[in-house]
């Protein structure tokens, strides 16, 4: 990955991205994600372009910041995504996190006890959370999606190409999102005031 070193103007130094493994994809790629791929390693793993990751995050964050926190729904069905998303909720409050399973009809059935009316949907695993994407698109709700090399971007308005399965990579994404939202809410005046370490978003509740 030396070829990706020295990229300027990133949300965090390139070393921070590399340490988190956010660029490590899978052994599969789809036609939707081929433009995000930097190279294929000798072991068959596809490596995601750091610059594309950063660009995807910036576009997603700009859209997310247009919405009130209470109107954002994060669907995080995998344990590492749910853990990091809940840490964001603990810090920011208001924001809605649905974990373990997306209940069909959550966005479309007003009689469901799980019914929500978000103005923005964030999905962490497009394959397992495709029902959430489908319902959001039916209602015209914009979708931010964390997209690995083996995923589709279909139905996703703001794809963030990244390793969406890794504990450290998901922690870094939600750490960065928390920082952006705290800045937007005026609770910090600059990045240097955000003192919480990324490791806080990695720690599982059971370990605490």
N, C-alpha and C positions, 0 to 999 in steps of 0.2 A: 504493500500500500504506500510505499515511498512516493509513488507518482502523484499521490493526492496531498502530499505535504505542502505547506507553505501557502495554502489558500487564504486570502485575506477577506476581511469583512464578514466573517461567519458569526453566528449567534454565540458560539463558544469556540475556543481554539480547536483546531483540527485534532489535536491530541486527545481532547476530551471526547470527541466523537469516536475516535478509534478505540479508546479504552473501554467505551461502553459496548462495543460490538454492534453498534446501530447500523453499520454498513454490511454486516454479514447476513447474506440472504440464505436461500435454500438451494437445493440441487435442481430445482425446477424454475422455469421462467414462463411467463405467459406473454401473449402478444400485447397485452395492456401494459406490462412493466418493462419491456425490452429497452425502452428509451431511458430508463433509470439506471441501467446496469453499466458499471464501469469496466468489469472484466469477469472472466470465468477462471477460477483457480484450478490448479492441477488436480485437486481432489474433487472437482466438479461443482464446487460451491460458487454461486454467483455473488459477486461483490457489487454493492450499490454505490453509486457515485455520491460522495460526500456533499458536493455542491448541490446536487439535485435534492438531497435530503434537506439541506439548509433552505433552499428555495421553497420546497414544499411546505416546510414549517412556517416560513415567513408569510406565505399566502394564506395558510390555514389560520395563523394567529390574527392576521388582519381581519379575516372574516369573523372569527370568534369574538374579537373585541367590539364588533358592531352590536352584539347582543347582550342583554341584561343577563347576569349570572343565573337568575332564577328561571330563565327561559332556555337554558342549555341542558340537554340530556346527554350524558355519557353512557354508552352501553359497553360494558367491560366484562365479558363472560369468562375470560381466562384469569387465573388466579393472580399472576404478576401484574396484569393490566388493572384488575380490580383493586389490588392492593395500592398501587401507585395513584390511581384515580381517587381512592378514598382519602389518601394523604392530602391531595389537592383540595378535596371537599372540607377536610378538617381545618385547613388554613383559611380558605376563602368563604366557607359557608354557602348557603343558598343553592349552589349548583347541584344538579340531580345526577346521581350515579346509580345505574341499574346493573347488578352483577349476577353471576351464575347463569342466568338464562333470560333471554328476551321473551316476554309473554306475548304471543300473537294477539293483535287487537289493541295493544298498549296505546298506539297512536290513532287507531281508527274506530274503536268501539267505545263510545261514550258511557256505556253501561258497565264497562269493566272496572273492577276495583283498582286495577293497575293503570288506568287511563291517564295519559299525560298530554299536554299541549305545548311542546317545546317550539321555539322558533329556529333552533339549530340542533342537529344531531351529530354526535361524535361517536364513531365506531372504531373499535380497536382490533377487530378480527373480522374482516368482510365475509369470510366463508361462513363462520358460525353465526354471524349477526346479519345475514342477508335478508331475513324477514324484517328487521328494523329498517334497513335501507329501502326495501320495497314499500313499506308503509309510508316512510318519509317522502319518497318520490311521488307516491299517489297524492299526497297532500301538498306538494311543492315546498317541502322543508329542505333547506340546504344541508348537505352531508359532508362532514370532514371524515376521512378514513385513513387509518394507518395501514399501509399497503406493503406487503412483503413481495418477493419476486414471484411467488407461486399464486398470488391473488389476482383478482380482476378489479378493475377500477370502475366497472359498470355501476351506474347509479351514484357514484361518488363525485361530488363537485370539486372538492379540495383534497386530492390525494397527497398523503405524506409518505413517500417511499422510505421504508425503514424495516429493520428487524422487529416485527411486531410480536415476537414470542419471547425474547430475552428479558430477563429480570433487570439487567443494567440498562438496556436500551429503552425499555418502557419507563424506567425511573427517570432517565434523562429527559425524555419527551415531556413527562408531566412536571418535572422540575422546571423546565424551560417555560411551559405553559403557565405554571403558577407564577413565575417571575413576571411574565408579560401581563397577566391579569392583575397582579398586585400593583404594577406600574399604571395600568389603565384606571384602576380604582383610586389611584392617588395615595395608596398605602405605603408605597416607597417612591422616592423621587428619582432614583437611578439604580442601575444594576448592582452597584457596589453596596447598596443598603440591604440587598437580599442575602442574608447570612446563612440560611438553612443549607446544609450540605446535600448533595445528590443522594448520599447514602441513606438519608432519612426516608426517601421514596423507595429505596430498595428493601428496607427491613420489613419483613412480614409481621403481621399483627401477633402471630404466635410467638415470634422471637422476642417481641417486646414484653 
